Amino acid sequence: MQLMARRSMDELVRAARSLSDPTRVRVLHLLIQRECCVCEVMDVLEISQVNASRYCSSLKDAGFLRVRKEGRWKHYSVELERLAPPLRSLIEAVTRAAASDVVALDDRRRLKSARRHSNLSENQPSSQPQILMRDANY
């Protein structure tokens, strides 16, 4: 019993630590809205692919996210029903805090128009190389 309690406490500490970074909280908030690939996270938050992947991996390691692979693409999501009660409570706290946060509202607006690069590649002929470009501010 004491070992289980310790494991629960360790999981909670790991989850809380993962939420100590504002950008990871923003990533989690996006993934609460819907499943996203890393490219959508980087587009919405205007961060590099490396950082978007690291943030998603950190949140997955903390127990918040589920990952689904589709070819070379990773899609991350939050499955509330599979989360431990302490993690669900943290998800609820993020949701409440984001409800009136200006940055979170803007993230949700931008997420509506974010496109998955994996969907773009499906629509291109396989004989043509795929070139994905971002704006000059990237």
C-alpha positions, 0 to 999 in steps of 0.5 A: 500500500505504501509503495502504491501511495509513493508511486502516485505521489511520484506521478503527481510530482512528474505531472506538476513539474511538466506543467511548470513551463507556460509553453507546455501548458499551452501545448496541453491546452491545445491537445485538450481541444483535439488530437494534433500532430507536432506540425499543428502544435508548432504552427499554432504556437509558432515554435520549432519542430524540435521544441514542439516534439520535446514539449509533447514528449514531456507531457506524454512522459508525465502521463497526460498524453497518448501518442498514435503513429501514422506513418512517420507522423505522431499524433498526440491526444488527451484521453480523460477516461484513461487518466489517473484522478490527479491528472484529470484534476490538473487537466480541469485546472488547465481548462478553467485557467484557459477559459478566460486567458487571452493567449489561450483564446488566441491559440484556440482560434489559430488551432481551428485553421491549423492544417496537418502536414500529413494530410497535405502529403496525402493529397500530393502525387507520390512522384512529386517531392513535398515541400512545406514552407512557413512564413519568413518569420519562422 
